[in-house]
Amino acid sequence: MFTGIIETLGEVTAIKNDHTNIHFTISSAISQELKIDQSVAHNGVCLTVVSLQDGAHTVTAIDETLSKTSLGHLKVGSRINLERCMQMNARLDGHIVQGHVDQTAVCIKREELDGSWEYRFKYDATAGNVTVEKGSACVNGISLTVVNSTANEFSVFIIPYTFEHTNLKEVQVGDTVNLEFDIIGKYVARLMNK
Protein backbone atom coordinates (compact mmCIF):
# COMPACT_ATOMS: atom_id res chain seq x y z
CA MET A 1 0.00 0.00 0.00
CA PHE A 2 1.06 3.55 -0.76
CA THR A 3 -0.25 7.02 0.03
CA GLY A 4 0.33 8.86 -3.24
CA ILE A 5 2.77 11.26 -1.58
CA ILE A 6 5.88 11.22 -3.76
CA GLU A 7 9.14 10.78 -1.83
CA THR A 8 11.58 11.71 -4.54
CA LEU A 9 12.22 11.79 -8.25
CA GLY A 10 14.42 9.17 -9.87
CA GLU A 11 16.10 9.15 -13.25
CA VAL A 12 16.03 6.21 -15.64
CA THR A 13 19.68 5.36 -16.35
CA ALA A 14 19.28 2.10 -18.29
CA ILE A 15 16.57 0.14 -20.10
CA LYS A 16 17.09 -3.48 -21.05
CA ASN A 17 14.64 -5.58 -23.05
CA ASP A 18 14.36 -9.23 -22.01
CA HIS A 19 11.83 -11.14 -24.14
CA THR A 20 8.54 -9.30 -23.40
CA ASN A 21 9.87 -7.82 -20.14
CA ILE A 22 11.72 -4.55 -19.65
CA HIS A 23 14.28 -3.99 -16.87
CA PHE A 24 14.50 -0.35 -15.77
CA THR A 25 17.47 0.91 -13.77
CA ILE A 26 16.74 4.07 -11.81
CA SER A 27 19.11 6.28 -9.85
CA SER A 28 17.59 8.18 -6.94
CA ALA A 29 18.20 9.57 -3.48
CA ILE A 30 16.44 6.55 -1.92
CA SER A 31 17.98 3.77 -4.03
CA GLN A 32 20.78 3.10 -1.53
CA GLU A 33 18.15 2.54 1.20
CA LEU A 34 16.17 -0.05 -0.77
CA LYS A 35 16.34 -3.83 -0.43
CA ILE A 36 15.91 -6.56 -3.01
CA ASP A 37 12.26 -7.79 -3.03
CA GLN A 38 11.00 -4.42 -1.77
CA SER A 39 7.96 -2.91 -3.48
CA VAL A 40 8.31 0.65 -4.74
CA ALA A 41 5.80 2.73 -6.71
CA HIS A 42 7.30 4.00 -9.99
CA ASN A 43 4.96 6.62 -11.51
CA GLY A 44 2.27 4.87 -9.48
CA VAL A 45 3.15 1.35 -10.63
CA CYS A 46 4.11 -1.05 -7.86
CA LEU A 47 7.31 -2.82 -8.97
CA THR A 48 9.69 -5.12 -7.11
CA VAL A 49 13.35 -4.20 -6.70
CA VAL A 50 15.31 -7.02 -8.35
CA SER A 51 18.87 -5.69 -8.05
CA LEU A 52 20.84 -2.87 -6.47
CA GLN A 53 23.78 -0.87 -7.74
CA ASP A 54 25.64 2.07 -6.24
CA GLY A 55 22.95 4.75 -5.96
CA ALA A 56 20.55 2.92 -8.29
CA HIS A 57 18.07 0.06 -8.34
CA THR A 58 16.55 -2.13 -11.05
CA VAL A 59 12.93 -3.23 -11.43
CA THR A 60 11.24 -5.41 -14.03
CA ALA A 61 7.98 -4.65 -15.82
CA ILE A 62 6.26 -7.61 -17.46
CA ASP A 63 4.17 -7.43 -20.63
CA GLU A 64 0.90 -7.15 -18.63
CA THR A 65 2.24 -4.12 -16.76
CA LEU A 66 3.64 -2.53 -19.92
CA SER A 67 0.32 -2.92 -21.75
CA LYS A 68 -1.69 -1.19 -18.99
CA THR A 69 0.67 1.61 -17.97
CA SER A 70 2.79 4.33 -19.52
CA LEU A 71 6.07 2.68 -18.46
CA GLY A 72 6.77 1.64 -22.04
CA HIS A 73 7.12 5.34 -22.94
CA LEU A 74 10.10 5.81 -20.58
CA LYS A 75 13.49 6.59 -22.06
CA VAL A 76 16.96 6.86 -20.56
CA GLY A 77 16.91 10.25 -18.82
CA SER A 78 13.17 10.16 -18.03
CA ARG A 79 12.33 11.39 -14.55
CA ILE A 80 10.05 9.13 -12.55
CA ASN A 81 8.03 9.61 -9.35
CA LEU A 82 9.07 7.24 -6.54
CA GLU A 83 7.34 6.23 -3.32
CA ARG A 84 8.19 3.42 -0.93
CA CYS A 85 5.38 1.46 0.73
CA MET A 86 3.63 3.14 3.60
CA GLN A 87 4.44 2.06 7.12
CA MET A 88 1.47 0.92 9.18
CA ASN A 89 2.33 3.31 12.01
CA ALA A 90 2.58 6.36 9.73
CA ARG A 91 0.08 9.04 8.78
CA LEU A 92 -1.93 8.51 5.62
CA ASP A 93 -1.24 11.91 4.08
CA GLY A 94 -2.69 11.18 0.63
CA HIS A 95 -5.24 8.40 0.17
CA ILE A 96 -5.11 4.60 0.01
CA VAL A 97 -3.16 3.71 -3.13
CA GLN A 98 -2.44 0.14 -4.20
CA GLY A 99 0.13 0.82 -6.91
CA HIS A 100 -2.07 -1.09 -9.36
CA VAL A 101 -2.64 1.20 -12.32
CA ASP A 102 -6.17 0.90 -13.69
CA GLN A 103 -5.53 2.53 -17.04
CA THR A 104 -3.74 5.38 -18.76
CA ALA A 105 -5.04 8.81 -19.68
CA VAL A 106 -3.94 11.58 -22.02
CA CYS A 107 -3.26 15.11 -20.85
CA ILE A 108 -5.61 17.37 -22.81
CA LYS A 109 -4.97 20.64 -20.96
CA ARG A 110 -2.10 22.21 -19.05
CA GLU A 111 -2.57 25.79 -17.93
CA GLU A 112 -0.57 27.95 -15.55
CA LEU A 113 -2.90 29.87 -13.23
CA ASP A 114 -0.68 32.55 -11.67
CA GLY A 115 1.01 30.33 -9.09
CA SER A 116 -0.75 27.01 -9.64
CA TRP A 117 -1.41 24.73 -12.61
CA GLU A 118 -4.49 23.02 -13.98
CA TYR A 119 -4.11 19.69 -15.74
CA ARG A 120 -7.01 17.97 -17.46
CA PHE A 121 -6.95 14.28 -18.35
CA LYS A 122 -9.10 12.21 -20.69
CA TYR A 123 -9.50 8.45 -20.24
CA ASP A 124 -11.48 5.61 -21.79
CA ALA A 125 -14.71 5.43 -19.79
CA THR A 126 -15.63 2.02 -21.24
CA ALA A 127 -13.24 0.44 -18.73
CA GLY A 128 -15.84 1.25 -16.05
CA ASN A 129 -13.70 3.59 -13.95
CA VAL A 130 -15.15 6.81 -12.59
CA THR A 131 -14.07 9.92 -10.76
CA VAL A 132 -16.18 12.03 -8.45
CA GLU A 133 -15.97 15.70 -7.65
CA LYS A 134 -13.57 16.31 -4.73
CA GLY A 135 -12.68 12.62 -4.68
CA SER A 136 -9.16 11.27 -5.08
CA ALA A 137 -7.30 9.96 -8.08
CA CYS A 138 -3.69 8.94 -8.50
CA VAL A 139 -1.89 10.44 -11.51
CA ASN A 140 1.62 9.01 -12.08
CA GLY A 141 1.48 7.91 -8.45
CA ILE A 142 0.51 11.33 -7.07
CA SER A 143 -2.54 11.54 -4.82
CA LEU A 144 -4.64 14.41 -6.20
CA THR A 145 -8.10 15.89 -5.67
CA VAL A 146 -10.50 15.59 -8.61
CA VAL A 147 -12.31 18.69 -9.90
CA ASN A 148 -14.62 19.22 -12.88
CA SER A 149 -15.33 15.50 -13.17
CA THR A 150 -17.23 14.23 -16.22
CA ALA A 151 -17.84 10.75 -17.62
CA ASN A 152 -14.33 10.43 -19.10
CA GLU A 153 -12.40 13.54 -18.06
CA PHE A 154 -11.30 15.29 -14.91
CA SER A 155 -9.02 18.11 -13.83
CA VAL A 156 -6.57 18.52 -10.99
CA PHE A 157 -4.98 21.68 -9.65
CA ILE A 158 -1.31 21.54 -8.71
CA ILE A 159 0.39 23.65 -6.05
CA PRO A 160 3.95 24.88 -6.66
CA TYR A 161 5.48 22.30 -4.28
CA THR A 162 3.92 19.37 -6.14
CA PHE A 163 4.86 20.92 -9.49
CA GLU A 164 8.52 21.25 -8.46
CA HIS A 165 8.88 17.88 -6.67
CA THR A 166 7.15 15.51 -9.12
CA ASN A 167 7.40 14.80 -12.82
CA LEU A 168 4.09 16.56 -13.54
CA LYS A 169 6.08 19.63 -14.59
CA GLU A 170 7.29 17.56 -17.55
CA VAL A 171 3.80 16.40 -18.58
CA GLN A 172 2.59 18.24 -21.68
CA VAL A 173 -0.65 18.15 -23.64
CA GLY A 174 -0.71 14.86 -25.54
CA ASP A 175 1.42 12.96 -22.99
CA THR A 176 0.19 9.70 -21.45
CA VAL A 177 -0.02 9.27 -17.67
CA ASN A 178 -0.90 6.40 -15.33
CA LEU A 179 -4.22 6.49 -13.46
CA GLU A 180 -5.27 4.61 -10.37
CA PHE A 181 -8.83 5.35 -9.37
CA ASP A 182 -9.91 5.50 -5.73
CA ILE A 183 -10.21 1.96 -4.34
CA ILE A 184 -13.33 2.77 -2.30
CA GLY A 185 -14.99 4.25 -5.38
CA LYS A 186 -14.11 1.16 -7.40
CA TYR A 187 -15.78 -1.14 -4.85
CA VAL A 188 -18.89 1.06 -4.68
CA ALA A 189 -19.12 1.14 -8.51
CA ARG A 190 -18.77 -2.66 -8.66
CA LEU A 191 -21.52 -3.16 -6.04
CA MET A 192 -23.82 -0.73 -7.86
CA ASN A 193 -23.43 -2.69 -11.09
CA LYS A 194 -24.43 -6.05 -9.52
HUJORA-V61300 format. One record per run of one state. SS is the DSSP state (@ for helix, = for strand, . for the rest). FROM is the first residue (numbers start at 0). TO is the last residue. Records with the same first field share a line. If there is no record, write none. Layout:
SS = FROM-TO, FROM-TO
This chain:
. = 0-0, 2-6, 18-19, 27-29, 33-37, 42-43, 53-54, 61-61, 68-69, 73-77, 84-95, 97-101, 112-115, 122-123, 127-134, 139-140, 145-145, 147-151, 158-158, 165-165, 170-174, 181-181, 192-193
= = 1-1, 7-17, 20-26, 38-41, 44-52, 55-60, 78-83, 96-96, 102-111, 116-121, 135-138, 141-144, 146-146, 152-157, 175-180
@ = 30-32, 62-67, 70-72, 124-126, 159-164, 166-169, 182-191
